Amino acid sequence: MSDVQTPLPGTFYHRPSPNDAPYKAKGDAVAVGDVIGLIEVMKTFIEVKAEAAGTFGGYVAENEAAVTAGQVLATVDA
């Protein structure tokens, strides 16, 4: 299993906009570089990308949660 961590503090979002589906659902295939969420910092959105391929294990951090640098956001099962 591989953890997807946030590179910086901010607000974590599972989806690109409130009306869209989450980037990934449990059981989805994940490739290196797939976007799994967004971090908002001062009205700037930074994509959080998977660094390992596998099956999406699920989000650990809640949608719209305040997160700190290095916090685990989601898991990917190899």
Backbone as JSON, one array per atom type, in Angstrom:
{
  "sequence": "MSDVQTPLPGTFYHRPSPNDAPYKAKGDAVAVGDVIGLIEVMKTFIEVKAEAAGTFGGYVAENEAAVTAGQVLATVDA",
  "N": [[0.84, -1.17, 0.0], [0.45, 2.25, -0.72], [0.81, 5.53, 0.47], [-0.82, 8.59, -0.29], [0.31, 11.72, 0.04], [-0.07, 15.12, 1.22], [1.66, 17.81, -0.28], [1.81, 20.32, 0.83], [0.34, 22.63, 3.25], [-3.21, 23.3, 3.54], [-6.54, 23.43, 2.17], [-8.21, 20.46, 1.49], [-9.64, 18.93, -1.35], [-11.84, 16.53, -2.73], [-12.94, 16.56, -5.23], [-13.13, 18.24, -8.48], [-14.93, 20.38, -8.67], [-17.83, 21.54, -6.83], [-20.09, 20.3, -8.0], [-19.18, 18.13, -9.42], [-18.16, 14.66, -9.75], [-16.14, 12.8, -7.36], [-12.55, 12.67, -7.85], [-11.49, 10.06, -7.71], [-12.81, 6.81, -6.92], [-13.22, 4.26, -4.44], [-11.55, 1.35, -5.38], [-11.09, 2.08, -8.0], [-8.85, 2.14, -10.82], [-5.51, 3.33, -10.63], [-3.05, 5.34, -12.04], [0.39, 6.31, -12.23], [0.76, 9.71, -11.68], [-1.92, 10.34, -11.93], [-4.52, 12.56, -11.04], [-5.71, 12.95, -7.79], [-6.9, 14.65, -6.1], [-7.35, 18.06, -4.89], [-5.47, 20.75, -3.48], [-6.18, 23.67, -1.83], [-4.71, 26.77, -1.5], [-4.66, 29.91, -0.38], [-6.57, 30.79, -2.36], [-5.51, 29.54, -4.58], [-5.29, 26.64, -6.51], [-3.83, 23.49, -6.22], [-2.91, 20.57, -7.86], [-3.05, 17.29, -6.54], [-1.19, 14.51, -7.08], [-1.0, 11.01, -7.83], [1.74, 8.99, -6.89], [2.28, 6.41, -7.25], [1.25, 3.43, -8.94], [-1.77, 1.49, -9.03], [-4.58, 0.23, -7.21], [-7.19, 2.3, -6.17], [-7.48, 2.91, -2.8], [-9.01, 4.49, -1.18], [-10.13, 7.63, 0.25], [-8.47, 9.2, 2.92], [-8.38, 11.62, 4.26], [-11.01, 13.88, 4.92], [-13.35, 15.4, 2.62], [-12.9, 18.81, 1.88], [-11.38, 19.26, 4.12], [-9.12, 20.78, 6.45], [-5.71, 20.5, 6.0], [-2.34, 19.47, 6.83], [1.11, 19.85, 5.84], [2.5, 16.89, 4.53], [0.55, 15.23, 5.52], [-1.48, 12.29, 5.29], [-3.57, 11.75, 2.57], [-4.93, 9.94, 0.96], [-5.08, 6.44, -0.04], [-3.29, 4.05, -2.02], [-3.45, 0.87, -3.29], [-1.06, -1.47, -4.16]],
  "CA": [[0.0, 0.0, 0.0], [1.17, 3.51, -0.82], [0.04, 6.68, 0.93], [-0.73, 9.83, -1.05], [0.43, 12.77, 1.04], [-0.12, 16.48, 0.73], [2.97, 18.46, -0.29], [1.74, 21.6, 1.53], [-0.89, 22.79, 4.01], [-4.31, 23.99, 2.87], [-7.83, 22.74, 2.22], [-8.2, 19.34, 0.55], [-10.9, 18.67, -2.04], [-11.91, 15.25, -3.46], [-13.53, 16.77, -6.56], [-12.69, 19.48, -9.11], [-15.91, 21.42, -8.34], [-18.87, 20.95, -5.98], [-21.08, 19.52, -8.75], [-18.51, 17.01, -10.1], [-17.87, 13.45, -8.98], [-14.76, 12.77, -6.87], [-11.54, 12.24, -8.81], [-11.37, 8.61, -7.65], [-13.66, 6.06, -6.0], [-12.56, 3.05, -3.97], [-11.51, 0.29, -6.38], [-10.68, 2.62, -9.31], [-7.45, 2.01, -11.21], [-4.71, 4.55, -10.47], [-1.76, 5.35, -12.73], [1.3, 7.35, -11.76], [0.41, 11.01, -12.23], [-3.36, 10.61, -11.87], [-4.95, 13.53, -10.03], [-6.64, 12.34, -6.84], [-7.53, 15.72, -5.34], [-6.81, 19.42, -4.99], [-5.19, 21.5, -2.27], [-6.37, 25.11, -2.02], [-3.89, 27.62, -0.66], [-4.83, 31.32, -0.75], [-7.33, 30.86, -3.62], [-4.78, 28.85, -5.63], [-5.54, 25.2, -6.43], [-2.7, 22.67, -6.64], [-3.31, 19.18, -8.03], [-2.34, 16.24, -5.82], [-1.1, 13.4, -8.02], [-0.52, 9.72, -7.32], [3.13, 8.69, -7.22], [2.37, 4.96, -7.44], [0.12, 2.84, -9.65], [-2.45, 0.42, -8.32], [-6.02, 0.37, -7.03], [-7.49, 3.34, -5.19], [-7.97, 2.34, -1.55], [-9.97, 5.41, -0.58], [-9.66, 8.88, 0.86], [-8.26, 9.2, 4.37], [-8.8, 12.96, 4.68], [-12.36, 14.25, 4.5], [-13.49, 16.47, 1.63], [-12.88, 20.16, 2.43], [-10.68, 19.26, 5.4], [-7.86, 21.5, 6.57], [-4.63, 19.52, 6.09], [-0.99, 19.98, 7.03], [2.11, 19.25, 4.95], [2.87, 15.52, 4.86], [-0.6, 14.45, 5.98], [-1.98, 11.29, 4.33], [-4.85, 12.14, 1.99], [-5.58, 8.77, 0.36], [-4.2, 5.28, -0.17], [-3.3, 3.3, -3.27], [-2.98, -0.5, -3.08], [-0.26, -1.92, -5.3]],
  "C": [[0.89, 1.24, 0.0], [0.26, 4.63, -0.34], [0.25, 7.86, -0.01], [-0.76, 10.94, -0.01], [0.35, 14.15, 0.4], [1.27, 17.12, 0.78], [2.99, 19.77, 0.51], [0.43, 21.7, 2.3], [-1.95, 23.54, 3.2], [-5.6, 23.25, 3.09], [-7.85, 21.69, 1.12], [-9.58, 19.12, -0.03], [-10.79, 17.36, -2.82], [-12.33, 15.44, -4.9], [-13.12, 18.12, -7.14], [-13.64, 20.65, -8.88], [-17.03, 20.76, -7.54], [-19.87, 20.06, -6.72], [-20.49, 18.3, -9.46], [-18.34, 15.82, -9.16], [-16.44, 13.54, -8.44], [-13.81, 12.27, -7.95], [-11.44, 10.72, -8.87], [-12.38, 8.04, -6.66], [-12.9, 4.8, -5.6], [-12.68, 1.97, -5.04], [-11.13, 0.76, -7.77], [-9.2, 2.33, -9.56], [-6.76, 3.36, -11.08], [-3.4, 4.36, -11.22], [-0.9, 6.45, -12.11], [0.93, 8.65, -12.46], [-1.07, 11.32, -12.26], [-3.65, 11.62, -10.76], [-5.95, 12.85, -9.11], [-7.35, 13.41, -6.01], [-6.85, 17.05, -5.59], [-6.54, 19.95, -3.59], [-5.36, 22.97, -2.61], [-5.53, 25.85, -1.0], [-4.06, 29.04, -1.18], [-5.46, 31.48, -2.13], [-6.59, 30.27, -4.82], [-4.98, 27.35, -5.42], [-4.37, 24.43, -7.01], [-3.18, 21.22, -6.72], [-2.42, 18.27, -7.18], [-2.38, 15.02, -6.71], [-0.55, 12.15, -7.35], [0.92, 9.5, -7.78], [3.35, 7.2, -7.43], [1.11, 4.49, -8.17], [-0.5, 1.74, -8.8], [-3.95, 0.63, -8.31], [-6.28, 1.38, -5.92], [-8.12, 2.71, -3.96], [-8.99, 3.21, -0.84], [-9.3, 6.65, -0.03], [-9.53, 8.69, 2.36], [-8.72, 10.53, 4.94], [-10.19, 13.24, 4.13], [-12.32, 15.33, 3.43], [-13.61, 17.8, 2.36], [-12.22, 20.24, 3.81], [-9.43, 20.13, 5.34], [-6.77, 20.45, 6.8], [-3.29, 20.22, 6.28], [-0.03, 19.25, 6.11], [2.5, 17.86, 5.45], [1.73, 14.65, 5.33], [-1.06, 13.49, 4.89], [-3.38, 11.7, 3.9], [-5.65, 10.94, 1.5], [-4.58, 7.63, 0.31], [-4.38, 4.65, -1.54], [-2.7, 1.93, -2.97], [-2.28, -0.97, -4.32], [-0.75, -3.25, -5.81]]
}
